[in-house]
Amino acid sequence: MMVAIDKQNSRRMNPLGAILLAVHLAAILAYVHLKYIDEPTLSDKIEQHRTFLAGKALYPYQYRVFLHLACEAFLRASSSFLAYEKSFLFFQVGVVFSTTAASLLLFYRYLKIWFPDASALFGMTFLAAIHPLSFFNYHFQPSSSLILAIYIVGMLSIYYDQWIWLILCIAVASLERFEAAFFLISMYFLCADKRTGRFWLFFALYVLIGIGAAAGLRWYFGPQPYVHSAAFHLSYNFRTPGTLLLAVLYGPFWLWALLGFASAPKFLRRILLIVPIFVLLHFFVAKVNEVRLFLPLAPILIPLGFGYWFGWKQNNDE
């Protein structure tokens, strides 16, 4: 492994440069998404949205309410000056662009905890580079880019013990993809140094928010039939060659993360325990060849891989 980074000799860059690069990369990705996913499937997405509003979407789509409600609010607000289809498309592209830009910039900030600016910028660019692979094998899930941003903000909140931001992340995740709330709460539990009264109070609050939101949605909409069973997903994932895309998504980082484990800061060592559970769960509840689902592993695997090759900032034992 490389020696530790001397942060005294590492050059600091103007934050504006990282912002401009993140916006530029997000604009490129949003345009590719628009041309290959948004425009070709616009009528299907509109029908999916209307099915949700009618309360007839299948499980789990009926319970993913956050973006559907935000979209409907935007459609109504813009109805006087935009045609319905254009307004709908504008909202979808806006979500992909804004949340992707936020994810990239937040990831840069996250990596700067352990690495100098140049390495953090490289990591941000690498995250953008693997995004196009996540556009394969899926119709359209508007929450994909939002959920990545939620994970990164959630991990930053756990690291810096910012409970207000973590509450917000768990609340939004519970209204869009419940498993994201579950894993953020699990990370909070794993990363706690001491099980104090304050810890248990916030842990109970986070669990209450997650379970309360999930239970409330199921009470309001009622039980919905499943899109596919766990048996279907398991069979599909083991007989579909596209499952190998999961290995391609992070490539050698799967190995480098393990090799960097021993010297890694304790925060990253602890949340690495989430990875096998995360991957195994998705074999039962999702199609693994939709590798967009595994973008939330980037804040775990990429810094561990970087640490193996580049070392960590000196005196960083967080």
FINUTI-85617 format. One record per residue (C-alpha): residue in three letters; z, x, y; residue number from 1. Coordinates in Angstrom, 3 decimals. Layout:
<atom rest="ala" up="Z" east="X" north="Y" nr="NUM"/>
...
***
This chain:
<atom rest="met" up="0.000" east="0.000" north="0.000" nr="1"/>
<atom rest="met" up="-0.646" east="1.140" north="3.576" nr="2"/>
<atom rest="val" up="2.174" east="2.366" north="5.794" nr="3"/>
<atom rest="ala" up="3.867" east="-0.021" north="8.199" nr="4"/>
<atom rest="ile" up="2.067" east="-0.737" north="11.457" nr="5"/>
<atom rest="asp" up="3.415" east="0.953" north="14.550" nr="6"/>
<atom rest="lys" up="3.389" east="-1.912" north="16.991" nr="7"/>
<atom rest="gln" up="4.031" east="0.482" north="19.893" nr="8"/>
<atom rest="asn" up="0.562" east="1.955" north="19.366" nr="9"/>
<atom rest="ser" up="-1.216" east="-1.315" north="18.702" nr="10"/>
<atom rest="arg" up="-3.392" east="-2.502" north="21.555" nr="11"/>
<atom rest="arg" up="-2.643" east="-5.898" north="23.060" nr="12"/>
<atom rest="met" up="-5.564" east="-8.132" north="23.960" nr="13"/>
<atom rest="asn" up="-5.939" east="-10.750" north="26.629" nr="14"/>
<atom rest="pro" up="-5.002" east="-14.133" north="25.098" nr="15"/>
<atom rest="leu" up="-8.004" east="-15.657" north="26.862" nr="16"/>
<atom rest="gly" up="-10.271" east="-13.705" north="24.523" nr="17"/>
<atom rest="ala" up="-8.692" east="-15.288" north="21.452" nr="18"/>
<atom rest="ile" up="-8.910" east="-18.748" north="23.047" nr="19"/>
<atom rest="leu" up="-12.606" east="-18.353" north="23.862" nr="20"/>
<atom rest="leu" up="-13.386" east="-17.047" north="20.380" nr="21"/>
<atom rest="ala" up="-11.476" east="-19.887" north="18.709" nr="22"/>
<atom rest="val" up="-13.305" east="-22.477" north="20.823" nr="23"/>
<atom rest="his" up="-16.666" east="-20.833" north="20.119" nr="24"/>
<atom rest="leu" up="-16.089" east="-20.707" north="16.351" nr="25"/>
<atom rest="ala" up="-14.799" east="-24.289" north="16.322" nr="26"/>
<atom rest="ala" up="-17.887" east="-25.462" north="18.221" nr="27"/>
<atom rest="ile" up="-20.162" east="-23.831" north="15.634" nr="28"/>
<atom rest="leu" up="-18.240" east="-25.352" north="12.731" nr="29"/>
<atom rest="ala" up="-18.136" east="-28.782" north="14.389" nr="30"/>
<atom rest="tyr" up="-21.916" east="-28.661" north="14.923" nr="31"/>
<atom rest="val" up="-22.549" east="-27.739" north="11.277" nr="32"/>
<atom rest="his" up="-20.185" east="-30.529" north="10.234" nr="33"/>
<atom rest="leu" up="-22.027" east="-32.953" north="12.526" nr="34"/>
<atom rest="lys" up="-25.482" east="-32.157" north="11.134" nr="35"/>
<atom rest="tyr" up="-24.622" east="-31.926" north="7.434" nr="36"/>
<atom rest="ile" up="-21.792" east="-34.447" north="7.100" nr="37"/>
<atom rest="asp" up="-21.183" east="-36.703" north="10.104" nr="38"/>
<atom rest="glu" up="-24.694" east="-37.862" north="10.947" nr="39"/>
<atom rest="pro" up="-26.014" east="-38.313" north="7.370" nr="40"/>
<atom rest="thr" up="-22.997" east="-40.427" north="6.353" nr="41"/>
<atom rest="leu" up="-22.323" east="-42.275" north="9.603" nr="42"/>
<atom rest="ser" up="-22.971" east="-45.776" north="8.244" nr="43"/>
<atom rest="asp" up="-20.783" east="-45.106" north="5.202" nr="44"/>
<atom rest="lys" up="-17.954" east="-43.817" north="7.384" nr="45"/>
<atom rest="ile" up="-18.122" east="-46.864" north="9.622" nr="46"/>
<atom rest="glu" up="-17.955" east="-49.097" north="6.553" nr="47"/>
<atom rest="gln" up="-14.973" east="-47.084" north="5.287" nr="48"/>
<atom rest="his" up="-13.239" east="-47.586" north="8.630" nr="49"/>
<atom rest="arg" up="-13.875" east="-51.330" north="8.593" nr="50"/>
<atom rest="thr" up="-12.615" east="-51.577" north="5.013" nr="51"/>
<atom rest="phe" up="-9.389" east="-49.907" north="6.140" nr="52"/>
<atom rest="leu" up="-9.001" east="-52.332" north="9.055" nr="53"/>
<atom rest="ala" up="-9.460" east="-55.225" north="6.630" nr="54"/>
<atom rest="gly" up="-6.660" east="-53.839" north="4.453" nr="55"/>
<atom rest="lys" up="-8.954" east="-53.478" north="1.447" nr="56"/>
<atom rest="ala" up="-9.269" east="-49.715" north="1.085" nr="57"/>
<atom rest="leu" up="-8.206" east="-48.164" north="-2.217" nr="58"/>
<atom rest="tyr" up="-5.192" east="-45.941" north="-2.787" nr="59"/>
<atom rest="pro" up="-4.564" east="-43.494" north="-1.127" nr="60"/>
<atom rest="tyr" up="-7.038" east="-44.223" north="1.681" nr="61"/>
<atom rest="gln" up="-5.381" east="-47.435" north="2.840" nr="62"/>
<atom rest="tyr" up="-2.179" east="-45.524" north="3.580" nr="63"/>
<atom rest="arg" up="-3.853" east="-42.828" north="5.692" nr="64"/>
<atom rest="val" up="-3.478" east="-44.677" north="8.957" nr="65"/>
<atom rest="phe" up="-3.059" east="-42.125" north="11.743" nr="66"/>
<atom rest="leu" up="-6.685" east="-41.205" north="12.415" nr="67"/>
<atom rest="his" up="-8.034" east="-44.653" north="11.619" nr="68"/>
<atom rest="leu" up="-5.736" east="-46.182" north="14.231" nr="69"/>
<atom rest="ala" up="-6.565" east="-43.450" north="16.744" nr="70"/>
<atom rest="cys" up="-10.262" east="-44.030" north="16.089" nr="71"/>
<atom rest="glu" up="-9.940" east="-47.781" north="16.559" nr="72"/>
<atom rest="ala" up="-8.078" east="-47.259" north="19.839" nr="73"/>
<atom rest="phe" up="-10.834" east="-44.941" north="21.055" nr="74"/>
<atom rest="leu" up="-13.560" east="-47.379" north="19.993" nr="75"/>
<atom rest="arg" up="-11.953" east="-50.192" north="21.974" nr="76"/>
<atom rest="ala" up="-11.316" east="-48.028" north="25.022" nr="77"/>
<atom rest="ser" up="-14.917" east="-46.786" north="25.117" nr="78"/>
<atom rest="ser" up="-16.626" east="-50.067" north="24.203" nr="79"/>
<atom rest="ser" up="-17.639" east="-50.775" north="27.806" nr="80"/>
<atom rest="phe" up="-19.719" east="-47.609" north="28.213" nr="81"/>
<atom rest="leu" up="-20.600" east="-46.368" north="24.687" nr="82"/>
<atom rest="ala" up="-22.383" east="-48.056" north="21.805" nr="83"/>
<atom rest="tyr" up="-20.182" east="-48.534" north="18.749" nr="84"/>
<atom rest="glu" up="-22.013" east="-45.976" north="16.554" nr="85"/>
<atom rest="lys" up="-22.113" east="-43.329" north="19.283" nr="86"/>
<atom rest="ser" up="-18.461" east="-43.865" north="20.100" nr="87"/>
<atom rest="phe" up="-17.513" east="-43.588" north="16.440" nr="88"/>
<atom rest="leu" up="-19.516" east="-40.390" north="16.007" nr="89"/>
<atom rest="phe" up="-18.110" east="-38.914" north="19.214" nr="90"/>
<atom rest="phe" up="-14.576" east="-39.499" north="17.976" nr="91"/>
<atom rest="gln" up="-15.245" east="-37.879" north="14.584" nr="92"/>
<atom rest="val" up="-16.862" east="-34.804" north="16.126" nr="93"/>
<atom rest="gly" up="-14.075" east="-34.576" north="18.688" nr="94"/>
<atom rest="val" up="-11.433" east="-34.600" north="15.967" nr="95"/>
<atom rest="val" up="-13.167" east="-31.877" north="13.951" nr="96"/>
<atom rest="phe" up="-13.780" east="-29.676" north="16.993" nr="97"/>
<atom rest="ser" up="-10.356" east="-30.030" north="18.616" nr="98"/>
<atom rest="thr" up="-8.273" east="-29.691" north="15.466" nr="99"/>
<atom rest="thr" up="-10.366" east="-26.777" north="14.176" nr="100"/>
<atom rest="ala" up="-10.019" east="-24.937" north="17.484" nr="101"/>
<atom rest="ala" up="-6.291" east="-25.635" north="17.458" nr="102"/>
<atom rest="ser" up="-5.963" east="-24.449" north="13.858" nr="103"/>
<atom rest="leu" up="-7.760" east="-21.177" north="14.562" nr="104"/>
<atom rest="leu" up="-5.771" east="-20.427" north="17.692" nr="105"/>
<atom rest="leu" up="-2.468" east="-21.376" north="16.067" nr="106"/>
<atom rest="phe" up="-3.318" east="-19.228" north="13.057" nr="107"/>
<atom rest="tyr" up="-3.910" east="-16.291" north="15.398" nr="108"/>
<atom rest="arg" up="-0.485" east="-16.914" north="16.937" nr="109"/>
<atom rest="tyr" up="1.051" east="-17.216" north="13.471" nr="110"/>
<atom rest="leu" up="-0.421" east="-13.920" north="12.250" nr="111"/>
<atom rest="lys" up="0.832" east="-12.103" north="15.369" nr="112"/>
<atom rest="ile" up="4.358" east="-12.530" north="14.020" nr="113"/>
<atom rest="trp" up="3.631" east="-9.769" north="11.483" nr="114"/>
<atom rest="phe" up="0.460" east="-8.022" north="12.661" nr="115"/>
<atom rest="pro" up="-1.023" east="-6.544" north="15.848" nr="116"/>
<atom rest="asp" up="-3.566" east="-8.470" north="17.889" nr="117"/>
<atom rest="ala" up="-6.658" east="-6.982" north="16.260" nr="118"/>
<atom rest="ser" up="-5.511" east="-7.875" north="12.736" nr="119"/>
<atom rest="ala" up="-4.500" east="-11.359" north="13.838" nr="120"/>
<atom rest="leu" up="-7.912" east="-11.869" north="15.436" nr="121"/>
<atom rest="phe" up="-9.586" east="-10.688" north="12.233" nr="122"/>
<atom rest="gly" up="-7.501" east="-13.165" north="10.252" nr="123"/>
<atom rest="met" up="-8.489" east="-15.995" north="12.581" nr="124"/>
<atom rest="thr" up="-12.161" east="-15.090" north="12.163" nr="125"/>
<atom rest="phe" up="-11.795" east="-14.942" north="8.387" nr="126"/>
<atom rest="leu" up="-10.286" east="-18.431" north="8.355" nr="127"/>
<atom rest="ala" up="-13.293" east="-19.674" north="10.330" nr="128"/>
<atom rest="ala" up="-15.651" east="-17.859" north="7.939" nr="129"/>
<atom rest="ile" up="-14.378" east="-19.709" north="4.859" nr="130"/>
<atom rest="his" up="-14.545" east="-23.111" north="6.547" nr="131"/>
<atom rest="pro" up="-18.203" east="-23.846" north="5.641" nr="132"/>
<atom rest="leu" up="-17.314" east="-23.620" north="1.955" nr="133"/>
<atom rest="ser" up="-14.851" east="-26.448" north="2.559" nr="134"/>
<atom rest="phe" up="-17.726" east="-28.685" north="3.694" nr="135"/>
<atom rest="phe" up="-19.120" east="-28.907" north="0.162" nr="136"/>
<atom rest="asn" up="-18.491" east="-31.658" north="-2.377" nr="137"/>
<atom rest="tyr" up="-16.994" east="-34.276" north="-0.144" nr="138"/>
<atom rest="his" up="-18.239" east="-37.364" north="1.633" nr="139"/>
<atom rest="phe" up="-16.003" east="-37.214" north="4.671" nr="140"/>
<atom rest="gln" up="-12.273" east="-37.015" north="5.161" nr="141"/>
<atom rest="pro" up="-11.418" east="-36.975" north="8.859" nr="142"/>
<atom rest="ser" up="-7.921" east="-35.655" north="8.189" nr="143"/>
<atom rest="ser" up="-8.954" east="-32.304" north="6.689" nr="144"/>
<atom rest="ser" up="-8.989" east="-30.267" north="9.913" nr="145"/>
<atom rest="leu" up="-5.987" east="-32.148" north="11.314" nr="146"/>
<atom rest="ile" up="-3.869" east="-31.428" north="8.252" nr="147"/>
<atom rest="leu" up="-4.545" east="-27.685" north="8.472" nr="148"/>
<atom rest="ala" up="-3.309" east="-27.704" north="12.069" nr="149"/>
<atom rest="ile" up="-0.219" east="-29.670" north="11.013" nr="150"/>
<atom rest="tyr" up="0.597" east="-27.128" north="8.300" nr="151"/>
<atom rest="ile" up="0.315" east="-24.187" north="10.695" nr="152"/>
<atom rest="val" up="2.418" east="-25.869" north="13.394" nr="153"/>
<atom rest="gly" up="4.911" east="-26.872" north="10.711" nr="154"/>
<atom rest="met" up="5.223" east="-23.320" north="9.395" nr="155"/>
<atom rest="leu" up="5.652" east="-21.955" north="12.916" nr="156"/>
<atom rest="ser" up="8.315" east="-24.601" north="13.514" nr="157"/>
<atom rest="ile" up="10.176" east="-23.597" north="10.360" nr="158"/>
<atom rest="tyr" up="9.944" east="-19.895" north="11.209" nr="159"/>
<atom rest="tyr" up="11.250" east="-20.373" north="14.757" nr="160"/>
<atom rest="asp" up="13.600" east="-23.241" north="13.819" nr="161"/>
<atom rest="gln" up="11.938" east="-25.691" north="16.188" nr="162"/>
<atom rest="trp" up="13.132" east="-28.973" north="14.717" nr="163"/>
<atom rest="ile" up="11.445" east="-31.255" north="17.247" nr="164"/>
<atom rest="trp" up="7.994" east="-29.898" north="16.388" nr="165"/>
<atom rest="leu" up="8.749" east="-30.089" north="12.680" nr="166"/>
<atom rest="ile" up="9.777" east="-33.740" north="13.015" nr="167"/>
<atom rest="leu" up="6.471" east="-34.445" north="14.758" nr="168"/>
<atom rest="cys" up="4.492" east="-32.647" north="12.041" nr="169"/>
<atom rest="ile" up="6.280" east="-34.485" north="9.237" nr="170"/>
<atom rest="ala" up="5.839" east="-37.840" north="10.978" nr="171"/>
<atom rest="val" up="2.092" east="-37.388" north="11.529" nr="172"/>
<atom rest="ala" up="1.593" east="-35.952" north="8.037" nr="173"/>
<atom rest="ser" up="3.416" east="-38.933" north="6.519" nr="174"/>
<atom rest="leu" up="0.966" east="-41.257" north="8.271" nr="175"/>
<atom rest="glu" up="-2.121" east="-39.337" north="7.146" nr="176"/>
<atom rest="arg" up="-1.491" east="-37.300" north="3.981" nr="177"/>
<atom rest="phe" up="1.977" east="-37.710" north="2.516" nr="178"/>
<atom rest="glu" up="1.763" east="-34.599" north="0.346" nr="179"/>
<atom rest="ala" up="1.583" east="-32.499" north="3.529" nr="180"/>
<atom rest="ala" up="4.945" east="-33.914" north="4.614" nr="181"/>
<atom rest="phe" up="6.344" east="-33.219" north="1.143" nr="182"/>
<atom rest="phe" up="5.278" east="-29.568" north="1.200" nr="183"/>
<atom rest="leu" up="6.513" east="-28.966" north="4.745" nr="184"/>
<atom rest="ile" up="9.923" east="-30.364" north="3.798" nr="185"/>
<atom rest="ser" up="9.887" east="-28.156" north="0.680" nr="186"/>
<atom rest="met" up="9.110" east="-25.092" north="2.813" nr="187"/>
<atom rest="tyr" up="11.986" east="-25.919" north="5.132" nr="188"/>
<atom rest="phe" up="14.302" east="-26.114" north="2.117" nr="189"/>
<atom rest="leu" up="13.066" east="-22.824" north="0.645" nr="190"/>
<atom rest="cys" up="13.262" east="-20.875" north="3.891" nr="191"/>
<atom rest="ala" up="16.809" east="-21.766" north="4.872" nr="192"/>
<atom rest="asp" up="19.094" east="-18.716" north="4.831" nr="193"/>
<atom rest="lys" up="22.278" east="-20.758" north="4.759" nr="194"/>
<atom rest="arg" up="22.891" east="-24.289" north="3.529" nr="195"/>
<atom rest="thr" up="25.048" east="-25.251" north="6.519" nr="196"/>
<atom rest="gly" up="25.940" east="-28.728" north="7.682" nr="197"/>
<atom rest="arg" up="23.172" east="-28.461" north="10.295" nr="198"/>
<atom rest="phe" up="20.664" east="-27.603" north="7.573" nr="199"/>
<atom rest="trp" up="21.603" east="-30.613" north="5.440" nr="200"/>
<atom rest="leu" up="21.521" east="-32.911" north="8.472" nr="201"/>
<atom rest="phe" up="17.977" east="-31.941" north="9.389" nr="202"/>
<atom rest="phe" up="16.876" east="-31.852" north="5.769" nr="203"/>
<atom rest="ala" up="18.097" east="-35.433" north="5.326" nr="204"/>
<atom rest="leu" up="16.353" east="-36.428" north="8.563" nr="205"/>
<atom rest="tyr" up="13.028" east="-34.920" north="7.437" nr="206"/>
<atom rest="val" up="13.260" east="-36.593" north="4.032" nr="207"/>
<atom rest="leu" up="14.154" east="-39.917" north="5.668" nr="208"/>
<atom rest="ile" up="11.123" east="-39.709" north="7.968" nr="209"/>
<atom rest="gly" up="8.748" east="-38.854" north="5.126" nr="210"/>
<atom rest="ile" up="10.020" east="-41.420" north="2.646" nr="211"/>
<atom rest="gly" up="10.515" east="-44.046" north="5.331" nr="212"/>
<atom rest="ala" up="6.917" east="-43.731" north="6.553" nr="213"/>
<atom rest="ala" up="5.510" east="-43.799" north="3.023" nr="214"/>
<atom rest="ala" up="7.631" east="-46.773" north="1.998" nr="215"/>
<atom rest="gly" up="6.848" east="-48.621" north="5.210" nr="216"/>
<atom rest="leu" up="3.104" east="-48.228" north="4.736" nr="217"/>
<atom rest="arg" up="3.282" east="-49.444" north="1.157" nr="218"/>
<atom rest="trp" up="5.394" east="-52.409" north="2.186" nr="219"/>
<atom rest="tyr" up="3.049" east="-53.350" north="5.034" nr="220"/>
<atom rest="phe" up="-0.254" east="-53.015" north="3.148" nr="221"/>
<atom rest="gly" up="1.061" east="-53.833" north="-0.290" nr="222"/>
<atom rest="pro" up="0.036" east="-52.106" north="-3.516" nr="223"/>
<atom rest="gln" up="-3.576" east="-50.928" north="-3.616" nr="224"/>
<atom rest="pro" up="-5.627" east="-50.054" north="-6.716" nr="225"/>
<atom rest="tyr" up="-6.114" east="-46.349" north="-7.335" nr="226"/>
<atom rest="val" up="-9.467" east="-44.683" north="-6.709" nr="227"/>
<atom rest="his" up="-8.990" east="-42.533" north="-9.829" nr="228"/>
<atom rest="ser" up="-6.176" east="-41.941" north="-12.282" nr="229"/>
<atom rest="ala" up="-4.428" east="-38.627" north="-12.896" nr="230"/>
<atom rest="ala" up="-6.130" east="-38.470" north="-16.305" nr="231"/>
<atom rest="phe" up="-9.540" east="-38.816" north="-14.644" nr="232"/>
<atom rest="his" up="-8.813" east="-36.031" north="-12.157" nr="233"/>
<atom rest="leu" up="-7.498" east="-33.678" north="-14.827" nr="234"/>
<atom rest="ser" up="-10.533" east="-34.249" north="-17.049" nr="235"/>
<atom rest="tyr" up="-12.939" east="-33.945" north="-14.126" nr="236"/>
<atom rest="asn" up="-11.415" east="-30.708" north="-12.856" nr="237"/>
<atom rest="phe" up="-11.557" east="-28.956" north="-16.228" nr="238"/>
<atom rest="arg" up="-15.132" east="-29.960" north="-17.020" nr="239"/>
<atom rest="thr" up="-16.672" east="-29.440" north="-13.573" nr="240"/>
<atom rest="pro" up="-18.021" east="-25.935" north="-12.832" nr="241"/>
<atom rest="gly" up="-17.432" east="-26.581" north="-9.121" nr="242"/>
<atom rest="thr" up="-13.711" east="-26.115" north="-9.740" nr="243"/>
<atom rest="leu" up="-14.456" east="-22.373" north="-9.639" nr="244"/>
<atom rest="leu" up="-15.058" east="-22.748" north="-5.896" nr="245"/>
<atom rest="leu" up="-11.286" east="-22.672" north="-5.548" nr="246"/>
<atom rest="ala" up="-11.302" east="-19.052" north="-6.755" nr="247"/>
<atom rest="val" up="-14.195" east="-18.240" north="-4.413" nr="248"/>
<atom rest="leu" up="-12.482" east="-19.771" north="-1.358" nr="249"/>
<atom rest="tyr" up="-9.920" east="-16.972" north="-1.017" nr="250"/>
<atom rest="gly" up="-11.525" east="-14.467" north="-3.378" nr="251"/>
<atom rest="pro" up="-9.431" east="-11.304" north="-3.696" nr="252"/>
<atom rest="phe" up="-6.664" east="-12.769" north="-1.542" nr="253"/>
<atom rest="trp" up="-5.335" east="-14.525" north="-4.639" nr="254"/>
<atom rest="leu" up="-4.588" east="-11.073" north="-6.079" nr="255"/>
<atom rest="trp" up="-3.707" east="-9.313" north="-2.845" nr="256"/>
<atom rest="ala" up="-1.098" east="-11.963" north="-2.058" nr="257"/>
<atom rest="leu" up="0.684" east="-11.143" north="-5.313" nr="258"/>
<atom rest="leu" up="0.386" east="-7.398" north="-4.713" nr="259"/>
<atom rest="gly" up="1.781" east="-7.807" north="-1.197" nr="260"/>
<atom rest="phe" up="4.696" east="-9.954" north="-2.345" nr="261"/>
<atom rest="ala" up="7.250" east="-7.193" north="-2.913" nr="262"/>
<atom rest="ser" up="7.014" east="-5.729" north="0.599" nr="263"/>
<atom rest="ala" up="6.472" east="-9.037" north="2.411" nr="264"/>
<atom rest="pro" up="8.916" east="-10.608" north="4.871" nr="265"/>
<atom rest="lys" up="11.265" east="-13.040" north="3.168" nr="266"/>
<atom rest="phe" up="9.689" east="-16.039" north="4.923" nr="267"/>
<atom rest="leu" up="6.350" east="-15.388" north="3.203" nr="268"/>
<atom rest="arg" up="7.983" east="-14.480" north="-0.111" nr="269"/>
<atom rest="arg" up="9.761" east="-17.816" north="-0.165" nr="270"/>
<atom rest="ile" up="6.845" east="-20.053" north="0.778" nr="271"/>
<atom rest="leu" up="4.604" east="-18.306" north="-1.770" nr="272"/>
<atom rest="leu" up="6.557" east="-20.321" north="-4.342" nr="273"/>
<atom rest="ile" up="4.754" east="-23.392" north="-2.983" nr="274"/>
<atom rest="val" up="1.301" east="-22.128" north="-4.024" nr="275"/>
<atom rest="pro" up="1.390" east="-22.744" north="-7.808" nr="276"/>
<atom rest="ile" up="2.951" east="-26.183" north="-7.289" nr="277"/>
<atom rest="phe" up="0.362" east="-27.021" north="-4.632" nr="278"/>
<atom rest="val" up="-2.568" east="-25.991" north="-6.863" nr="279"/>
<atom rest="leu" up="-1.195" east="-27.683" north="-9.989" nr="280"/>
<atom rest="leu" up="-0.533" east="-30.960" north="-8.170" nr="281"/>
<atom rest="his" up="-4.109" east="-31.139" north="-6.916" nr="282"/>
<atom rest="phe" up="-5.469" east="-30.804" north="-10.449" nr="283"/>
<atom rest="phe" up="-3.813" east="-34.180" north="-11.135" nr="284"/>
<atom rest="val" up="-4.437" east="-36.042" north="-7.871" nr="285"/>
<atom rest="ala" up="-7.713" east="-34.705" north="-6.461" nr="286"/>
<atom rest="lys" up="-11.083" east="-33.142" north="-7.196" nr="287"/>
<atom rest="val" up="-10.451" east="-29.409" north="-6.992" nr="288"/>
<atom rest="asn" up="-14.076" east="-28.632" north="-6.135" nr="289"/>
<atom rest="glu" up="-13.301" east="-30.224" north="-2.754" nr="290"/>
<atom rest="val" up="-11.837" east="-26.916" north="-1.631" nr="291"/>
<atom rest="arg" up="-11.088" east="-28.261" north="1.865" nr="292"/>
<atom rest="leu" up="-7.858" east="-29.441" north="0.252" nr="293"/>
<atom rest="phe" up="-6.741" east="-25.831" north="-0.176" nr="294"/>
<atom rest="leu" up="-7.224" east="-24.627" north="3.401" nr="295"/>
<atom rest="pro" up="-3.459" east="-25.170" north="4.009" nr="296"/>
<atom rest="leu" up="-2.825" east="-22.205" north="1.686" nr="297"/>
<atom rest="ala" up="-4.412" east="-19.860" north="4.242" nr="298"/>
<atom rest="pro" up="-1.144" east="-19.331" north="6.191" nr="299"/>
<atom rest="ile" up="0.415" east="-18.081" north="2.945" nr="300"/>
<atom rest="leu" up="-2.306" east="-16.119" north="1.166" nr="301"/>
<atom rest="ile" up="-4.019" east="-14.418" north="4.113" nr="302"/>
<atom rest="pro" up="-0.928" east="-12.798" north="5.714" nr="303"/>
<atom rest="leu" up="0.318" east="-11.647" north="2.308" nr="304"/>
<atom rest="gly" up="-3.073" east="-10.083" north="1.603" nr="305"/>
<atom rest="phe" up="-3.158" east="-8.460" north="5.023" nr="306"/>
<atom rest="gly" up="0.333" east="-7.112" north="4.483" nr="307"/>
<atom rest="tyr" up="-0.754" east="-5.461" north="1.245" nr="308"/>
<atom rest="trp" up="-3.657" east="-3.672" north="2.923" nr="309"/>
<atom rest="phe" up="-2.463" east="-3.090" north="6.473" nr="310"/>
<atom rest="gly" up="1.313" east="-3.062" north="6.148" nr="311"/>
<atom rest="trp" up="3.742" east="-4.962" north="8.356" nr="312"/>
<atom rest="lys" up="5.073" east="-4.415" north="11.837" nr="313"/>
<atom rest="gln" up="7.901" east="-1.915" north="11.831" nr="314"/>
<atom rest="asn" up="11.427" east="-3.294" north="11.578" nr="315"/>
<atom rest="asn" up="10.062" east="-6.699" north="10.597" nr="316"/>
<atom rest="asp" up="12.336" east="-7.957" north="7.853" nr="317"/>
<atom rest="glu" up="12.241" east="-11.622" north="8.882" nr="318"/>
***
